[in-house]
Amino acid sequence: MGIKGLITKSTGSWYQVLEFETGRFFEARIRGKFKLVKTRLTNPLAVGDYVEFSLEKDDVAWITKIEPRKNYLIRKSVNLSKEAHIIASNIDLGCFVFTLKHPETSLGFLDRFLACCEAYNMKPLILFNKMDVLSSEEEELVKAIEEEYRIIGYDGLEISSYSGLNLDVLKEKLKNKVSVFFGHSGSGKSTLANALQPELNLKTSEISETHLKGKHTTTFAQMHFWNFGGSVIDTPGVREFAMIDVQKEDIQHFFPEIFTIGRNCKFHNCLHINEPKCAVVDKVQSGEILESRYITYLKLMEEAEENSLQ
């Protein structure tokens, strides 16, 4: 039997493992055979994975086994469309940090994240951040977006790292859970973590005024432990979430309102693209299904089709 532990940091070439019994951290590597597992994932292990490891001289740990994951989230690899990279695994709460401006978050990016949460069985929470910099009209817009997503079934919370708005409420939601903050670079993920627990002292990125985009500051994933219970996995800014090994027929399952309304289509195998008497297309046209979500649905259908041909 190996020693049981948890991967708390990954740099790509080595891992930091927390031993459960003693609370000690070890630097760990993977035995070669791990790398031979045939998969479309570029990394065999991720932060959040439960593993077994053995210790050799100089306290170097060798990871020998990985426990089955309850879920994970992946991003597209930069240049390899066929491959994907696990960002984090075994997540209780996926927090999406949405900013109306500085930088502007697209609804398409949010919808792709929510679809991935549905696909990989993860509970999402939408954090509407930087409320302190919004005009009253912009605040109304955020409230309207929040309400639209609440009707679909997604929880939202308006927050500000600077004014402290709702941070106590957020702490209660994060308590004793493994959570991850996702969002565009510059959306305030590290600043938020520091506001919840100042001694974390995570590096934050200032928004560059010329491009209104954040500079990437986190280069590898790392788990940090909250003093109020639970942990957060700090991840690099993700440009695009991905799904792998998903059939295009499955995509509608990841959009609750499309799946529910789709039961009223004339054809039971309707894909809601151009079939006759499609209830979903009718509701998109009448505005009962958000057009932005339908557009993301069609994009994911296209990608699933492309992936099946590769």
Secondary structure, DSSP 8 states (H G I E B T S, - for coil): --EEEEEEEE-SS-EEEEETTT--EEEEEE-GGGGGS--SBS-S--TT-EEEEEE-GGG-EEEEEE---S-EEEEE-SS-TT-EEEEEES-SEEEEEE-SSSS---HHHHHHHHHHHHHTT-EEEEEE--GGG--HHHHHHHHHHHHHHHHHT--EEE--TTT-TTHHHHHHHHTTSEEEEE--TTSSHHHHHHHH-GGG------EETTTTEE-----S-EEEE-TTSSEEEE----S-EE--S--GGGGGGGSHHHHHHHTTSSSTT--SSS-TT-HHHHHHHHTSS-HHHHHHHHHHHHHHHHHHH-
